Amino acid sequence: MSGAAAYPGQQPAAVPLRWWRYGLVFVLIFGACLLGIGLTLTEGRVASIWVANGLLAAILLRSCAAGRPFSERAGIAAAGVLGNMAANVALNDPWLITIGLPLCNLIEIILCTFPLLALREPLDFSRPRVLTAFCIVSLTFAPVVSGVLAAGWLSLVDGGNFREIFWIWYPADALGLLIVTPIVMTVHKADFEALLTRRMLWRLGVVVAVMAAALTLVFWQKSFPFLFFAFPALLFAVFQLGFLGAALGILMTAVAAYIATNSGFGPLLLSHGDMRATLVVLQIFVATTALESLVVAAVLDQRKKLQARLFEALQSAEDAAESLAKSQQETQAALIGARKASEAKTDFLASMSHEIRTPLNSIIGFTGLVLDGEKISREARRRLLLSQNAAHSLLTIVNDILDFSKIEAGRIDIAPHPFAISSLADHMISILHGSAEGKGLTLKMEIEEDVPAWLSGDEKRIGQVLLNLLNNAVKFTDEGSVSLRIAREGKTDAGETIGFYIADTGIGIPEDKRDKLFRRFSQVDSSVHRRYGGTGLGLAICKRLVELMGGEIGVSSVPGEGSTFWFRLPLPASEAPPAPALPERRAKTRPLDILLVEDLPMNQEIAAAYLEKEGHRVAVAGDGVEAIEAVQNKRFDLVLMDVQMPRMDGITATETIRALGGRFATLPIIAMTANVLSEQVRRFKEAGMDDHVAKPFAKQDLLRTIEKWSPKRPQRKEKKAMETTDSNEPTQFDEQTFAELSALLGKDRVEKHVSTFEAMLADLYVNGEDHDALAKAAHKLKSVAGMLGFMRVSGLANDLEQACDSTGAVDPALARLKEAGDEASERLQRMRAA
């Protein structure tokens, strides 16, 4: 036998064997040897069936299967050899036979067990492969070798006939191994415990009765060759009790056959020949019955195990199906939860927007009313403008929050239109020119000749990506240059493939850090964040925008030498669009009867003041219930409907008014609320509202919307588009616009707006270092300047706003705007003097 190697299927080693267990092995082998001698049917010292070797082989195989160490297995083998020697001593054998024959038996056991261990399979005799291997070894190799050694030893020591000894030794040992070892290896403690049930005891009784009846019929007579009756009884025992029935049937058959034959009964005595011939027939019969029973038992056991595995597989399949169904239910519930969470987020943002915008509406509105007053000092006007700018800054923060939620929800709209690629690139370079010049950097731009002059795409989004990448290049470059190269790189079904390459000679990016670049709130490392600042959102937004436009973005870099950020977009070639016609000047809307539905008194007062100044007649309702009563009691031209109100909200009120039918079905209803998310707006339209004005509203937006929906408004006359000049520079001052405004509002009212305009110009110097506040001031100045006719100031204010929002070259843009503002102030002074 081998060393302490592990065998497949073995169990962890239990506690060490006690000394009395070795004694038990000694006693068992001693008794088995005496039994073998007692079953000798012929003269001499060789038994007819030698059970001791089969028993010791089974004990050793069980110890291997249990994972016993080699030392314990060697102890078991030694105890068995000593038991064999003790039996020989008890029979007064010579000392050479006493020692020699047990050693031959030990060699046989080793040769029988070693091939099974070499299979590297669990030592399970119910497996046909293991049982077949054992039967082959026990019938051939092992008993043949031991028989040759024993016959040689006995013929040498005792002078016996080698051939006769071998042919008695070989079948006796082979039969002992074939019968005893499989029985001991296949019958377990659980089998005996199963017999304790009433059902199994009944089966056991029936099997014993059938076997006893069949064996009595076969062996306790000597007139008829009824050997074939034993086989059906054995099969019956196997089918009823499995391996336990096989063991019981083999033992009963062997014992009955040997006792009956030794007593002069049984069909074996009908064979011709002496006792040795009868013994051979007996051994063949017992071996055949043993093989038949063991094979059938193994097949039945495998069938039973296969059925159990099939049942387990079916049960596992059912469990898997239940688990899958449960997982699907959980997934569906998670999806529903996610949708509800998304809806809750939308409702939260809408509610938050409403709650913040409502007081902002009051602040901006009342400030505007005070600024419209006549008796107000220049310093007070400046302070009020600062307060109004602060309110607009807070409003911008709210808008940013809503925009961020739109980006997270994937609701960014891409609006392609024709644009000139050279103008876009030149504009981006001009914005960053001041910042690059301040650091001593060279800005370069190259557009390859085969790039179409006009392309179709979302110019605003492309400019946003370009400006972000160019700004990063300038930020992270201390010396050298930053370049923008635009190239045509092929054509696809979606259009021309245009590549944008922004290269710098800056710090570069290590390869192991590049995967962080396009993640949200991520920068290369904390030291970069401390030195250069930033939130880490810019590149993530660029990546999202580029992907939304059907392109790809990436970077190549060498640390210490610089980086090249690139993105490619499919942009169809386009033609230059026709010059747009100038919009017709807005004529004053005839006085309307307007119902203002608003729950907050401050908002009621501001909106009513705006409307009444335009000549409209305004009635106020505090909630949806009052609005329904009001429209039924009086005919209104238009309804301004707040959405979130006590008692009845604006949506329910609108649905109720529409349900009244008749003239109420076509009554213009405009939502006037801080709820401006796309889902909210869609809900307004579904309820029957015609349009909406976001609060806090701009006065011109409110009036423009009212004009749009006013009944019997005069028809507009189409005007031909004015021809554009070759210059992109807007005019300094549009006298016609200023004159029309003066005629519409009067000189005093226009002078108030001019004072506001001058205060805004002065505010640029106050907010020069605060880019956020400066962007807000530029945004407001842009519209006021345009309204008064100062077109160049309006255009430069727009450039300054973009530069502030993109952290571009603010100082040059501010300087140009201040220069234009000074020119506008001088013109106003000349106009006053005139």
C-alpha positions, 0 to 999 in steps of 0.5 A: 500500500502507498503512503499517506496520500489523499484519495478521492472521496475520502473523509477527513481523518477521525480521532486516532485508533485506540489500541483495542481496535487493533486488538479487534482486528486481530480477533476478527482475522484469527476467527476468520482463519479458523472458520476458513480451516473449518470449511475445508472439504478436502484433505490438507491445509488449504481451505475451500474458501478463505474469508480472512483475506477478503475481510482484512482487505475490506478493513484496509480499504475502509481505513483508506476511504476514511483518510487514516494515516499510513501508520494506522493502516500499517498497524491494521495490516500487522494486526491481521498478519498476527491474527493469521499467525495465531490461528496457525499456531493454534493448529500446531503448524510448523513455524515456517508455515506459521510465518510463510502463509500469513506473509503470502496472504498479506502480499495478496491483500496489498496486490488487491487493494493497490490497483483500487487506490491507483484509480484515484476515485472514491472507494465506493463499491456501488460504482460499477467501475470500482466493483468491476476493477475489484472483481478483475483483480480478485479473480486474477492477479492477486490470488494468482500471485499469492497462490504461486508463492504459497504453493511454492512455499508449501511444496518446499517446506512440506513437500506437497504437490505444487499444482494441486496446492495452487488449484486449491489455494487460488479459487479459495482465496479468489472466492473469499475476496469476491464474496467478503470484500464487496459485502463489507464495503457496500453494507453500511451502518445506515443500512442496518439502521434502516432495518429498524423500521417496521416496513424494512423488518417486514421486508427482511423477514420475507427475504429470509423466508424466501431464501430459506425456502429456495435453499432448502428446495435446492440443497436439502435433497440429492435427487434433482439438480435444482441449482437454478432455483437459487438465482430467482431467490437471490434476485428477489433479495437484491430487489428488496434490500439492495446491497444488504439483500445481496450480502444476505443472499450470498452468505445464506447461499454459501453457508447452505451450499457448504454445509449441505455438500459437506453433509452429503446433500445437494445437487452438487453431489450429482456431478461425476468425480471425487470431492475435489471436483465437487469442490470446484463446482461448489466454488464456481457456483458460489462465485457465480451467484456472488457476481450475479448478485453484486452486479445486479445490486450495483446496477439497481443502486446506480439507477436509484442514485440517478433517480435521486439526482434527477429528482434533485435536478428537477427540484433545483430547476423548480427552485431556479424557476421560482428564484427567477420568477422572484428575481423578475418580480424584484426587478420589476419592483426595483424598476417601479421604485426607480421610476417613482424615485425619478418622479419624486426627484422631478417633483422635488426639483419642481417644488424646490424651484417653485419655492425658491422662484416665488420669493425671487419673483417678489424680490426682482419684481418689487425692485423693478417697480422701485427702479421704475419710479421717478424720485430715486437717487443715483446711489439708491438706484445703484444699490437696488441694481446690485440687489436685483443682480444678486437675485438674478444670481440666485435665480441662475443657481436654481436654473443650474440645478434644473439643468444638472437634473436634465443632464442626469436624466438624459434630456439634453436636446441636440439642435443641428443647424447650419454654421460656419466652422471658421467663425466658430473656431475663430470665436473660441480662440478670441475668447481665450486670447487674453488668458493665453496672452497673459501667460505668454502662450501662443494660440494657433488655429488651423483649418485644413482646406478640405473641411467644408466651410458650412456644416450642419450641427449643434454649434452651441454644444460644439462650441461648449466642448471646444471652449472647455478643452481649449480652456483646460489646455491654457490652464494646464500649460505654463509655457509654449503653445496651445493649438486648435486643428480641425480636419476632415477625416472621411465620410459616413452615412451620417455626414463628414467626419470632422476631427477637432484636435486641441494640443498643448505643451503643458504638464501632460497626463500619466497613462495610469491616470487617464481613465479618470479624466472623463469621470464625473467629479474626478481629476488626475490627483489632488495636487492638480486640484489644489493648484488649478482648481475646478470641480472635475465636471468639465470633461465628463460633460464634454464626453456626454455631449460628444456622445449625444452628437454621435461622436467619440472623444479621447486623449493622448499624452506624454508626461512633461511634454503635453497632451492632445485632446481630440473628438470626432463628430459626424457633421453633414456639409451644408449651405450658407443659410439665407439672411433672416428677416428682421422681426416686426416691431411690436405694436401695443396690444389693445387693452384686455380683460385679464384674470390673474389667478395667484395666491401670493399677494406680493405676486398679485401686486407685481403682475397687476402693476405690470399689466395695468401699466400696459393699459390692461384691466386686471381681476385677481383670483386667489385660487382655482375655485375663485378662478372658476367662479370668476370666468363664469361671472365675467367674460375675460380675454385671457387667464394667467393661471398659477399652478400651485395654490391652496384649495384647488391648483391651477391644473385642476382649475384649467381642466374644470374650465375646459369642461364647461365647454362653449367659449371656455374651451377656447379661452386662452389660459397661460400658466404663470409658475416657477415649475419649468421642468419639461415634465411639468410643462407637458402636464400643463399642456395636457390639462388644457393650458395654451402656454406658460411663463416662467417665474420670476418672469421678465416683463417683456416675456410676459407682455410678448406672451399676452400679445401672442394669445390676445384675441383679434390681434392685428395681422402682421405684414411680412417684410422683406429680409434686409440685406446683410453687410459683409461685416459681422460687427453690429452697429454702435447705435440703432437710432430708429429703435431708440426713437420708436421706444421714446414714442411708445413710452414717452421721454420720461419713461425712456430716461428711467430706462437710460438711467438703469442702463447707465447704472448697469454699465457702472455695475461692471466696474463693481463686479469686475473680479466676481465672474459669476456676478459679472456674467449675471450683469452682462446677461441683464445688460445685453437685453436692456442695451438691445431694447434701447438700440445700443446693439454693439454693447448688447453683442459685447455683453453677450461675449462677456457672458459666454467668457464668464460662463466658460472661464475664458478670457474675461478681461479682454471681453470686459475691456471691449465692453467697457470701451463700447459702454463709454462710447454709449455714455458719450452718445447719451450725453450728446443726446441730452445736450441736444 
